[in-house]
């Protein structure tokens, strides 16, 4: 998990936190987008990061080091190993993320795209964990 954060420069995790903060605030599109641009991380952002870390840990912990590394590579690149299931998990996470962004803020932003990547990584790792157990 640390390697994912270090390699990506925490870009996707920052986007996940910003998106969660924007979606968590009550108000219109303008207020949500303003919250997403705020550099401070709020309660919703912190909770999203904790949830991301717990889900990713849950997916990777029962796997051996070799399978955990493969799962992270597949999650980051959706590679050929178990590609159909990984692609389905990836597609579902992306569709749900896009629909939520469209419904709440009227479309996608860089933060919502980065958040979708972070959520997709977890979804793919969970799918692979289920297949490899």
C-alpha positions in Angstrom: 0.0 0.0 0.0 2.8 2.4 0.8 4.4 1.6 -2.6 1.1 2.6 -4.3 1.1 5.9 -2.5 4.8 6.6 -3.1 4.8 5.6 -6.7 1.8 7.8 -7.5 2.9 10.6 -5.3 -0.4 10.2 -3.4 -2.1 11.9 -6.4 -5.1 9.5 -6.4 -5.5 9.5 -2.7 -5.5 13.3 -2.6 -8.1 13.2 -5.3 -10.2 10.7 -3.4 -10.1 12.9 -0.3 -11.0 16.0 -2.2 -13.9 14.2 -3.9 -15.2 12.8 -0.7 -15.1 16.3 0.9 -16.9 17.8 -2.1 -19.6 15.1 -2.1 -20.0 15.3 1.7 -20.8 19.0 1.9 -24.4 20.0 1.5 -25.1 22.6 -1.1 -25.1 23.2 -4.8 -22.5 22.4 -7.4 -20.5 25.6 -6.8 -20.1 24.9 -3.1 -19.1 21.3 -3.7 -16.5 22.3 -6.3 -15.2 25.0 -3.9 -14.8 22.4 -1.2 -12.9 20.1 -3.6 -10.5 23.0 -4.4 -9.8 23.7 -0.7 -6.3 22.3 0.1 -7.4 21.3 3.6 -8.7 17.7 4.1 -12.0 17.5 5.9 -13.7 14.8 7.8 -15.2 13.2 4.7 -11.8 13.1 3.0 -10.2 11.5 6.1 -12.9 8.9 6.3 -12.6 8.1 2.6 -8.8 7.6 2.9 -9.3 5.4 6.0 -11.9 3.4 4.1 -9.7 3.1 1.1 -6.7 1.9 3.2 -8.8 -0.6 5.2 -10.4 -2.1 2.0 -7.1 -2.3 0.2 -5.5 -3.9 3.2 -8.4 -6.4 3.5 -7.9 -7.3 -0.1 -4.2 -7.7 0.0 -3.5 -9.1 3.5 -4.7 -12.7 2.8 -2.6 -12.9 -0.4 1.0 -13.9 -0.4 3.5 -11.2 -1.3 3.6 -12.5 -4.9 -0.1 -12.4 -5.4 -0.4 -9.0 -3.6 2.1 -7.5 -5.9 0.3 -8.9 -9.0 -3.0 -7.6 -7.7 -1.6 -4.1 -7.3 -0.1 -4.3 -10.8 -3.3 -5.5 -12.3 -5.3 -2.9 -10.3 -3.1 -0.1 -11.6 -2.9 -1.3 -15.2 -5.8 -3.8 -15.5 -3.4 -6.4 -17.0 -4.1 -9.8 -18.6 -4.2 -11.8 -15.3 -7.8 -12.5 -14.5 -8.5 -9.7 -17.0 -12.2 -10.3 -17.5 -13.1 -10.1 -13.8 -10.7 -7.3 -13.2 -12.0 -5.3 -16.2 -15.6 -5.9 -15.0 -14.8 -4.6 -11.5 -12.9 -1.7 -13.0 -15.8 -0.8 -15.3 -18.4 -1.0 -12.6 -16.4 1.2 -10.3 -15.8 3.7 -13.1 -19.5 3.8 -14.1 -20.7 4.3 -10.5 -18.1 7.0 -9.9 -19.0 8.9 -13.1 -22.7 8.6 -12.3 -22.2 10.0 -8.8 -20.1 12.9 -10.1 -22.6 13.7 -12.7 -25.5 13.6 -10.2 -23.8 15.6 -7.5 -21.6 18.2 -9.2 -22.7 18.0 -12.8 -19.8 16.2 -14.3 -16.2 15.0 -13.8 -13.2 16.9 -12.5 -9.6 15.9 -12.1 -10.4 15.0 -8.5 -13.3 12.8 -9.4 -11.2 11.0 -12.0 -8.4 10.5 -9.5 -10.9 9.2 -6.9 -12.3 6.8 -9.5 -8.8 5.4 -10.0 -8.3 4.9 -6.2 -11.8 3.2 -5.9 -11.1 1.1 -9.0 -7.8 -0.1 -7.6 -9.6 -1.3 -4.5 -12.4 -2.9 -6.5 -10.0 -4.8 -8.7 -7.9 -6.0 -5.7 -11.1 -7.2 -3.9 -12.2 -9.1 -7.1 -8.7 -10.7 -7.4 -8.6 -11.6 -3.7 -11.9 -13.4 -4.1 -10.7 -15.3 -7.1 -7.3 -16.2 -5.6 -8.5 -17.4 -2.2 
